[in-house]
């Protein structure tokens, strides 16, 4: 059985798949992929629950190829 890729599972979670029927059918039949999806959902929920952190200084200069 071919399993769903992590990329496809992420697109599914982000509602970026036009036809979700095939993915949902696979998830209903494949415990491994359903467990991976549940793990991703739990991870994203945990990340969303983290507090916002303000940086003590800007890091923009480190990523600007042409500092002025």
BELNORMO-V123709 format. One record per helix or strand of 2 or more residues. SS is the DSSP state (h for helix, s for strand). FROM is the first residue (numbers start at 1). TO is the last residue. If there is no record, write none. Layout:
BEGIN
SS,FROM,TO
SS,FROM,TO
END
This chain:
BEGIN
h,6,13
h,21,29
h,31,49
h,60,63
END
